[in-house]
Amino acid sequence: MSASDNTVTIDGKVYKLSDLSAEAQNQLRNLQEVDRKIAMAQNEIETMTTWRTIHSHALKVELDNMA
């Protein structure tokens, strides 16, 4: 799905926003909100993965120091 100021493209078909029913516009807003939340969750996963790597490395260094 992609959108410009006055149109939205869904599955390769271009629709004028003004031609969409109120329900279609509502579902489009819902879809955009879900896409936004998915992007935020993916960013959070990337951040947590980085922190996991940092802590894993710190644990390895600490264990090596104990040996």
N, C-alpha and C positions, 0 to 999 in steps of 0.2 A: 504494500500500500504506500502510495506517495501522495502528497497534497501540494497544491499551490494556493494562491490567495482565493481563487474562485472555483477551483475544481479539485477533485480527488480521483486518483487512479486506483482501482481495486481489481485485481486479477486481470490487469492489462486493459481494462475498460475505463474510459474517462467519464466522470459524472460531474455536472455542474452542481455545486453545493445548493444553489437556490432551487434546483429541481428535486432534491431529496425530500422525502416525507419527513415529518417531525420525528417519527420513530426511527427512520434511517439515520437522521442527524444525531439522534440520541445514541444509537448504537455505535456510530462513528466516534462520538466523544468517548464512549465507554472503551472502545477499542484503543483509542489514543492514550487514554489513562492507563490501561493495562500495559500497553507497550512502554510507557514511561516508567511504570513500576518494575517491569522486567529489566529494563536498562539499569535502573538503580540497583536492583538485586544482583545483576551481573557485575556491576562495579564493586559492590560489597563483597561478593565472592572473590574477586581479584584481590581486593585489599586483604581479606582474611587469609588467602593463600600466601600472599607475601609475608604476612605476620607469622604464619605457620612455618614458613621456610626460615625466617629469622630466628624463631624460638628453637626450631630443630637444630639449627647450626650452633646456637648458644649452648644447647644441651650437649651436643657432641663435643664442643670445646671443653665444657666443664667435666664431662666424663673422661676425656683424654687427659686432662690435668690431674685427675684422681689416680690415674694408672701409674 
